[in-house]
Amino acid sequence: MPEPLLALEKITFAYPAAEPVLDALDFTFSPGQRIGLFGPNGSGKTTLLHVMMGLARPQSGIVRYKGREAQTERDFREVRLGIGMLLQNADDQIIYPTVLDDVAFGPLNRGLAPDAARELAERTLTLLGLDGFADRLAHRLSGGEKKLVSLAGVLAMEPEALLLDEPTGGLDPETRERLVAILCQLAKPMIIISHDWDFLAHVTDTYYSIEHGRLVRDPDFVLHRHVHGHPLGDRHHHHHH
């Protein structure tokens, strides 16, 4: 087995005076995995991603990145260089007025020379079908365009893995289709939180939900959701990967 990128050991996270959202949760995320996280709001899915990235600190438990325990802000900076996270709201991710400056921000921050960062930003925009967007003003873009620009900013960091939180939220059908195509082409491990079962079925192959603070693999309701577009309807059936 390849060494996990991230391993969570007995993670407990609770907001003050509330039941724990994550309760002694164990989880490993390994190269090659494409994981869909499904389930009701408030079940801890976003918190789980935030714990992995050091944006939320658990009350107890250990986060390991490539086998090494991550504790300090500096440790988690290293995690964030290796693993790109797309936030739920693109406006939280877009910092600069123009699209190019925004996408080039990560590479510059990582120490690339301005010309190289610009070239990488332009290449990434092309990859996402955003040619000609370099000089556009981010605040004038549509919701779908903003989402793709914020994804471009994450990909320009050349992360080895991706965490995506509700990437299809508020997308028009055309942008959603484009996102499916982009993510299917990217040969990177990823964890995607989504309510959009059909979307998850296209881009991920392993499903979890969080129940009572723990991860549950292939939750039952996943099979029931299939009634949607599945040739076998709701008859019980097996998937072959």
N, C-alpha and C positions, 0 to 999 in steps of 0.2 A: 504493500500500500504506500502511495506517496505520502510524505509528511503533510498533515493538514496545514492549510494557510492559517486558519483560525481555529482555535479550540476553546470552548467555554466549559469550565468545570464548576459544577455546583453553584451557578450564579443565582443569587437572590437579589431582586430589586423591588423595592416598595416605595410608593409615595407616602408622605407622612399620613398617619392615621387611616391607611387604607390596606386592604388585603394585598399581599405581594402580587405583583404582575408576573414576575418571574420567580419561581420557587425551586431552588436547588436544581436549576436547569442545566443539562449537559447537551453539548452540541459540537459537532466538528464539521468544518467546511473545507473540503479538499479540492485540489486542482481537478478540473474536469467535471465538477458537479454543476448542475443547473437546477436550482431549487426554487420551487414556488411556495410562498407562504400565504396562507389563505385563512379566512376566519373573521369573526365579528370585530368591529371597532372596539378598542379598549382591551383586547385580549393580550396585548404586549408585543405585537409584531414590530412596531416602530421602535419601541424601547429596546428590543433585542438587537436591532441594527445599531442603535445608538450606543449600546454597551460594547458592541464589537469595535466601534470606531472611537471609543473613549469619550463620546459626547455625553454619556450618562454613566455615572460610576456606581457599580453595584454595592450593596451593603456587605455582601460576602461572595466569595468565589474568585476564580482565577480566569483571566483572559490570556491566552497564549497566541502569539503571532509567530508562525514558523518555528514552533517549539519553545520560543522564549517568552517568559512571562512579561506582559506589558502592564506597567503600573503608572509610570510618570507621564506627564504631558509629552515629554520628549519621545518616550516609547511609542505613544499613540500617534505622534507626528509621523513616525516611520510607518505605522500601520496605514495612515491616510495617504502616504506616498504610494504604497503598494496596492491599496484597495480604493477604488473610486466609488463614492456614494452620490447618487442622484436624490436630492431632497424632494419631498412631496410637492413643495411649492417653488416653481422656477424663479419667482421673484426673490426668494431667499438666497438663490444661488448666483444670480446675475448681479455683478458689482459695478461693471463699467458701462458708460453710456453707449459705446459702439460695440458691435458684435465681435469684431476682430480683437479689440483690446481685451474683451472679456475672455475669449477662448485662449488668447496668448498668455493670460495672467498666470495660469498654472505652470506652463513650461518656463516662463521667465523666473518664476518663484523657485523653480527647481534648478536654476542656474544656466539655462540655455541663453546663448547670445541673442539679442533682439531679432536679428535677421532669421536665425534658425527657428526662434519661437514663432515668428510671423509665418514662416513657411509651414511649420507644423500645424499652426492654427488654420491656415488656408487649406491644407491637405485634409484636415479633419472635417472642415465645413463641406468640402467636396464629397467626402465619404458619406455625409449625412444628406446629400442632395441640397446643400445650402450655398451653392456657388452664387457669387454676386451679393452675398449678405454681409461681407466684411465691413462695409462702411455704414450699414444701416443702424439706426438707433434702436437699442434693445427695447426701450419702453413703448415703441410704436409697433412692435411685432404682435401678431396674434398669439393666443395661448399656446397653440400647437407649435408655432415657430419658436416661441420662448423655450418650450420644453426641449426641442431639438437643439437649440443653442446651449442650454444648460447641460445637455448630454454631451455636446461637442466639447464643452469646457472640461468635463470629467474625462472624456476619451483622450483629449490632448495631453493629459498627464501621463498617458500610456500606462495605466494601471494594469496589474496582472489579473485583477478580478473586479467585479462590479456588484454593488448593492443598490437596488433600485426600489424606491418606496412609492408605490402607486403610480408607475410611470404613465399609465394611460388616463389618469384622472383628468377629465375635462377636455380630452382630445377629440377633434373631429375625426370621422371614420377614415379619411384619407391619410391623416398624419398617423393614426393608430396603425394602419396597414404598413406605412413606411417604417414605423418603429419595429413592428414584427419582423420585417425584412432585414432591417439593420441588425437587430439582436440575433437573428438566426445566422447571419453571416459572421458575427463576431465569435471567434473561437476562444472565448474567455469563460472561466467559471463565473457564475452569477447567482445571487439570491434576489428574488423579486417578490415584493409584497404586492398583491393585487386582489381586488374583488372580481376582476374580470376573468372568469374561469376559462373562457374561450381563448383569451390572450395567453394565459399561463400554459394552456395545453399546447399552444404553438411554440413557445420559446423555452419551456422548462420540462424536465422529465421526472422530477422527484418532488413529492408534495408533503408539506407539513402544515399542521395548525398548532396553535398553542391552547392547551386546555388545562385549567387549574395550574397555570404557571409552568407547565412542562410541554415539551414538544411532542406531538403525536404524528407519527409517520403515516402517510396514506389514509388520512381521516375518512371515516365512512361517508360523510356528506359529499366528499369528492365524487364518489360513485353516483350518488343521487343527482348531482349537478349535471351529470352527463346527458340526462334526458335531452338537453339542448340539441346539440348537433351530432349526436352519435348514432351511427347506423344500427347499433344494437339497442338503441333506446335505453330503457331502464332495466332490461334483463341483466342479470349479474354476468359480468364478463371479465376476462383477464387482459392485461396489457402486456405486450412483448416489446421490450426496448432493445 
